[in-house]
């Protein structure tokens, strides 16, 4: 039996969705995105679950898109980015309150998953951010989510500057909602927070989240789909290909 | 009044009217827009002041004897911010000292803003019967609707620390010199990044946040223009000129008495 790339552990009313590819720092490949999507669809059908914690197995939360397999093939790259776009929409559309537990690096598309969750908790020394422009890539799928979470002006500054930041800096700019001082404190903090969140009336939480999704345009499928298209076309440029190859060694 | 310097892929645009705290005139805004529009080889534009103050806003003394000056200033400002936003180059401002009204509007057109903790920002123009509406669309994107409302309806100024907290300023440095140095350091790191991805990211952000969508900037400009020449604005500006005349006359008397 092969190891699942995503696991869902349900202890109603709390569920934990884990990215489970620790040897690749939970980098998002097309098969992994498919498994994550399947687990998210299972959650969608679980009215007994009120809170979903999203986290990464091993040291990293998620190192970003696994571009190695798709670098030579624009069609596959496009598919990968569309899968990410659709996963972000599916997570945002979940009836549960989603809580990203950023246990380690959350980079690019990985930081996008942390951003699309309703709440994001990390520790002071985690590495988060969107280094896409450093590699000649365009963070077009995550841009709408970041704009919604931290506002247009700050999202512009973060995405154009590229690079990475600490958990503390991520909190200062609004990407993380809470930061604990050390990794050792993260599990306990998130467990307690999930417990508190799950005490809310499930109907009231669902109605509130659904309203927020409506007023901030979260369910606009077209914008993230077009983002995937743009991102794929920039990925195909010689500059991006060259930088990515150099980085992958 | 506008100085342009190109070094490699970085264009530096300097507001050079330090004796007037870089207050904007219609001609200065025309030159500014031209400097942005002709920057076709630049991948990053740094806007910085000559002297310790970024920009004190419109030079209203231009409007004293010229009824066309204020409409030109407002139109030039709308055009300047829209041009900055539409430019494929990343626009960075080193904005120490103060960025008041029109100066603040220019910051809202930038992608990245660096300032000092003690600098001053705000729109103290409604007391002159002037509407800062022309700045509203991009200010709202920079700081959110609630904070934009507070800034434009109140004449209070905020300092650099508060502006950083709001997101109008993205980085703080201790001195004007350090602001300029940081802006150029940032420019150097940006031109090192692949150009297609960076330009695509800026243009995508414009689309996602609706920076240039529809006719909001035009509508905002029309709102500011609609008050020009009205009774309230005329009276309040006349009051400013009369106070100026009185204080100039008082200075003159002092000088004569000293003699």
Boltz contact constraints between the chains, C-beta under 6 A:
constraints:
  - contact:
      token1: [A, 133]
      token2: [B, 193]
      max_distance: 6.0
  - contact:
      token1: [A, 133]
      token2: [B, 197]
      max_distance: 6.0
  - contact:
      token1: [A, 133]
      token2: [B, 198]
      max_distance: 6.0
  - contact:
      token1: [A, 133]
      token2: [B, 201]
      max_distance: 6.0
  - contact:
      token1: [A, 134]
      token2: [B, 193]
      max_distance: 6.0
  - contact:
      token1: [A, 136]
      token2: [B, 194]
      max_distance: 6.0
  - contact:
      token1: [A, 136]
      token2: [B, 197]
      max_distance: 6.0
  - contact:
      token1: [A, 137]
      token2: [B, 197]
      max_distance: 6.0
  - contact:
      token1: [A, 138]
      token2: [B, 197]
      max_distance: 6.0
  - contact:
      token1: [A, 138]
      token2: [B, 200]
      max_distance: 6.0
  - contact:
      token1: [A, 138]
      token2: [B, 201]
      max_distance: 6.0
  - contact:
      token1: [A, 140]
      token2: [B, 204]
      max_distance: 6.0
  - contact:
      token1: [A, 143]
      token2: [B, 204]
      max_distance: 6.0
  - contact:
      token1: [A, 143]
      token2: [B, 208]
      max_distance: 6.0
  - contact:
      token1: [A, 144]
      token2: [B, 208]
      max_distance: 6.0
  - contact:
      token1: [A, 147]
      token2: [B, 208]
      max_distance: 6.0
  - contact:
      token1: [A, 147]
      token2: [B, 209]
      max_distance: 6.0
  - contact:
      token1: [A, 151]
      token2: [B, 144]
      max_distance: 6.0
  - contact:
      token1: [A, 152]
      token2: [B, 141]
      max_distance: 6.0
  - contact:
      token1: [A, 152]
      token2: [B, 209]
      max_distance: 6.0
  - contact:
      token1: [A, 153]
      token2: [B, 141]
      max_distance: 6.0
  - contact:
      token1: [A, 153]
      token2: [B, 142]
      max_distance: 6.0
  - contact:
      token1: [A, 153]
      token2: [B, 167]
      max_distance: 6.0
  - contact:
      token1: [A, 154]
      token2: [B, 167]
      max_distance: 6.0
  - contact:
      token1: [A, 156]
      token2: [B, 111]
      max_distance: 6.0
  - contact:
      token1: [A, 156]
      token2: [B, 205]
      max_distance: 6.0
  - contact:
      token1: [A, 157]
      token2: [B, 112]
      max_distance: 6.0
  - contact:
      token1: [A, 157]
      token2: [B, 170]
      max_distance: 6.0
  - contact:
      token1: [A, 159]
      token2: [B, 201]
      max_distance: 6.0
  - contact:
      token1: [A, 160]
      token2: [B, 90]
      max_distance: 6.0
  - contact:
      token1: [A, 160]
      token2: [B, 111]
      max_distance: 6.0
  - contact:
      token1: [A, 230]
      token2: [B, 204]
      max_distance: 6.0
  - contact:
      token1: [A, 234]
      token2: [B, 196]
      max_distance: 6.0
  - contact:
      token1: [A, 234]
      token2: [B, 197]
      max_distance: 6.0
  - contact:
      token1: [A, 234]
      token2: [B, 200]
      max_distance: 6.0
  - contact:
      token1: [A, 237]
      token2: [B, 196]
      max_distance: 6.0
  - contact:
      token1: [A, 239]
      token2: [B, 194]
      max_distance: 6.0
  - contact:
      token1: [A, 239]
      token2: [B, 196]
      max_distance: 6.0
